[in-house]
Amino acid sequence: MNEPITLQEPKLLPGDLAIWFFIFMELLVFAIAFIAYAVTRAQNVALFNEFQLTLNKESGAVNTLLLITSSYFVVRAVHAIKLDRVKACITNLNIALGFGAGFLLLKSLEYYDKFSAGITLSTNTFYMFYLSLTMFHFLHVILGMIILFAIVIKAKRGHYSANNHYGVETGASYWHMVDLVWIILFPLVYIIR
């Protein structure tokens, strides 16, 4: 016997409402950190300008492209699941995870370079902010990848479909927040003088 198809009603926000409270709190924490960075920078312009030049802007730009591209594939995954194309959803999420892993690898190489040079949180105020902000974001990328990986596993087990895709949208919303934070963090720390 065929069960009636019940489509999910459109919502104002994609995914679960609880993730939006979490995203709001995360963005609030990052906003406070960015404001603290900007205020401290305004009081130490010469120091910040000097040590900002030691950062690898090209690496930061590539990382920006990696996260934006990853988010593109997450969008494709959400679109695919809404069309009941589960395999395409899984493929796109796996590609997004690959780009996320590329971000983590490149950022790890940056950290290795800094730590090998003896740079730590206590080196100076600029590096305290650089390391704190980027490592906090790094941890969010890891969490986002864990969430996307969990969605891939659930999708493989048949938990998502065109009629039940809020879990995919929920994970996608978190991933886009991680991307948004980097899009603000990169110019703030690497470029703006």
ZAMARGU-4260 file (C-alpha; in steps of 0.2 Angstrom, whole numbers, plus 5000, padded with zeros to 4 digits):
<rodrens>
0) 5000/5000/5000 | 5007/5017/4995 | 5009/5030/5009 | 5003/5047/5005 | 5017/5059/5002
5) 5018/5073/5014 | 5029/5088/5009 | 5037/5098/5022 | 5030/5115/5024 | 5041/5130/5019
10) 5050/5138/5034 | 5057/5156/5036 | 5074/5148/5040 | 5081/5132/5032 | 5084/5118/5044
15) 5080/5116/5062 | 5076/5132/5072 | 5088/5126/5086 | 5103/5128/5074 | 5099/5146/5071
20) 5099/5150/5090 | 5116/5141/5090 | 5122/5150/5075 | 5117/5167/5082 | 5126/5163/5098
25) 5142/5158/5088 | 5141/5174/5078 | 5139/5184/5093 | 5155/5177/5101 | 5164/5180/5085
30) 5158/5198/5083 | 5164/5201/5101 | 5181/5194/5097 | 5181/5204/5080 | 5177/5220/5090
35) 5190/5217/5103 | 5203/5214/5089 | 5198/5230/5080 | 5199/5241/5096 | 5216/5233/5101
40) 5222/5236/5084 | 5217/5254/5084 | 5228/5256/5100 | 5243/5247/5092 | 5242/5251/5074
45) 5261/5250/5071 | 5263/5233/5079 | 5248/5226/5070 | 5254/5233/5053 | 5271/5226/5056
50) 5266/5208/5061 | 5252/5207/5049 | 5265/5208/5035 | 5272/5191/5041 | 5256/5182/5037
55) 5254/5173/5021 | 5240/5182/5012 | 5240/5170/4997 | 5237/5155/5009 | 5223/5165/5017
60) 5216/5169/5000 | 5217/5151/4994 | 5208/5146/5010 | 5194/5158/5007 | 5192/5150/4990
65) 5192/5133/4997 | 5178/5137/5010 | 5168/5147/4997 | 5169/5132/4985 | 5165/5120/4999
70) 5149/5130/5003 | 5144/5130/4984 | 5145/5111/4985 | 5134/5111/5001 | 5121/5121/4992
75) 5121/5109/4978 | 5119/5095/4990 | 5104/5103/4998 | 5097/5106/4980 | 5100/5088/4976
80) 5091/5081/4991 | 5076/5092/4988 | 5075/5084/4971 | 5076/5066/4980 | 5093/5064/4972
85) 5102/5056/4987 | 5117/5050/4978 | 5120/5067/4971 | 5118/5075/4989 | 5131/5063/4996
90) 5143/5066/4982 | 5142/5085/4984 | 5144/5083/5003 | 5159/5073/5000 | 5167/5086/4988
95) 5163/5099/5001 | 5171/5089/5014 | 5187/5087/5003 | 5188/5106/5001 | 5185/5108/5020
100) 5200/5096/5023 | 5210/5106/5011 | 5207/5122/5021 | 5212/5112/5037 | 5228/5106/5029
105) 5233/5123/5022 | 5229/5131/5039 | 5239/5118/5048 | 5254/5122/5037 | 5252/5140/5041
110) 5252/5136/5060 | 5267/5124/5058 | 5277/5139/5050 | 5273/5150/5064 | 5276/5138/5078
115) 5292/5133/5070 | 5298/5151/5070 | 5294/5151/5089 | 5278/5161/5088 | 5265/5158/5101
120) 5250/5166/5109 | 5262/5176/5120 | 5273/5182/5106 | 5264/5199/5105 | 5246/5206/5105
125) 5244/5203/5086 | 5249/5185/5086 | 5238/5182/5102 | 5223/5188/5091 | 5229/5180/5075
130) 5231/5163/5083 | 5216/5164/5095 | 5204/5169/5081 | 5210/5158/5068 | 5211/5143/5079
135) 5194/5146/5086 | 5188/5146/5068 | 5198/5131/5064 | 5189/5121/5077 | 5172/5127/5070
140) 5178/5120/5053 | 5182/5103/5061 | 5164/5103/5070 | 5156/5108/5053 | 5165/5094/5044
145) 5159/5082/5058 | 5141/5088/5055 | 5143/5086/5036 | 5151/5068/5038 | 5136/5063/5050
150) 5124/5069/5037 | 5133/5059/5023 | 5132/5043/5034 | 5113/5046/5038 | 5110/5050/5019
155) 5118/5033/5015 | 5106/5025/5027 | 5091/5032/5019 | 5087/5045/5032 | 5085/5060/5020
160) 5074/5062/5005 | 5064/5076/4996 | 5051/5074/5010 | 5063/5074/5024 | 5078/5086/5021
165) 5078/5097/5036 | 5094/5088/5043 | 5103/5092/5027 | 5098/5110/5028 | 5102/5111/5046
170) 5120/5105/5043 | 5121/5116/5028 | 5116/5132/5038 | 5130/5128/5051 | 5143/5126/5037
175) 5138/5142/5029 | 5140/5151/5045 | 5158/5144/5047 | 5161/5151/5029 | 5154/5168/5033
180) 5165/5170/5048 | 5181/5166/5038 | 5175/5179/5025 | 5175/5192/5038 | 5190/5185/5048
185) 5202/5184/5032 | 5202/5202/5027 | 5201/5208/5045 | 5216/5200/5051 | 5226/5197/5035
190) 5222/5212/5024 | 5215/5228/5032 | 5228/5240/5037
</rodrens>
